[in-house]
Amino acid sequence: MEFMIYEKKQHIAVITMNRPRALNAFNSQMLDEMTEALKTAENDLDVRCVIITAAGERAFTAGGDIKEEVRMNRETATAFAGRGKQCVLSILNHRVPVICAVRGYALGGGMELILASDITIAASDAVIGIPTIKLGAIPGWASTVLLPRTVGVSRAKELLYTGRNLSAREAFELGLVEMVTEPENLMEEAKALAGVIADMAPLAMERMKKSVNRSMQAELLESLENETALFAACFETTDHLEATTAFLEKRAHGEYKRG
C-alpha cells in the first residue's frame, strides 16, 4: 500500500494514513487502501482493537482530495461516494472497536471517519468540521446521516449549513470526541485505551459492538443511498465547479447561479 501503514502489536492494529504533503486528503486510491487495511484487521482474529491515525502534525485528513473532485461528474462522483461510504461502513461495522487518534485538521471525510469510529481521542490542536457547503456540494460519506444521530438534528444542521470548524474542546463538549489530550500524548493515550479494550473477552466485545450498532442502524442504508444521490447531483452544477475552482485558485467564489 502506498498511502497506508499497517502495523500490529499485542492484539492492536494501527492504521496510519500516510500522505502528509497533501494533508492526508483522500483520493480514490487512498480510500481503497484504507478499506483494504481495515479488512486486513477484520480478517485477523488476533486483532481486538484498531487505531486509525495519520502521519504528520498538520492533519488527520483534510477530507476528499479537491484536485480529484473538481474533475468529477455525476457518474464519477457516485463512484467516489461509494468508495467513501464503503470505507466508513468498514469502520462502523468492523468486527472490533475502532479508535480514531486525531491531530490537526479533520475536515469533511475526516469528521466522517470520526463519526463512524467507536471512540475518538483528539489532540488539543485538532480542528474538526464539515466545510463541504463552501465547495458548493453536500457531504457524501455519511455525515448528513450520522452527524444528527451524534449531536442532534438542530446542531447538525447548524454545523452542516455553515461549514464552520470546531476546536477539540468544542467537539468534546458536543460528544463528537470522547477525550482531549496534548499532541505529544495522543498515541500513548490511544494505545492505552486500545490496550484496555484488547484485554476484554474478545467475543463479548464483538457482540457488544454488534448489539449497539443494530439498535442504531434502522433505515441507515436507505439514508446513505439517498445522501449519495444528492451528493452526486451537486457535481452537475456550475456552482460546485465555481466553488471548487475558487478553492484551488485560492480566491473568493463568484456569484452562485443555482445551476
Secondary structure, DSSP 8 states (H G I E B T S, - for coil): --SEEEEEETTEEEEEE--GGGTT-B-HHHHHHHHHHHHHHHH-TT--EEEEEESSSSEEE--B-HHHHTT--HHHHHHHHHHHHHHHHHHHT-SS-EEEEE-SEEETHHHHHHHHSSEEEEETT-EEE--GGGGTS---SSHHHHHHHHH-HHHHHHHHHH--EEEHHHHHHHTS-SEEE-GGGHHHHHHHHHHHHHTS-HHHHHHHHHHHHHHH-TTHHHHHHHHHHHHHHGGG-HHHHHHHHHHHHTS--------
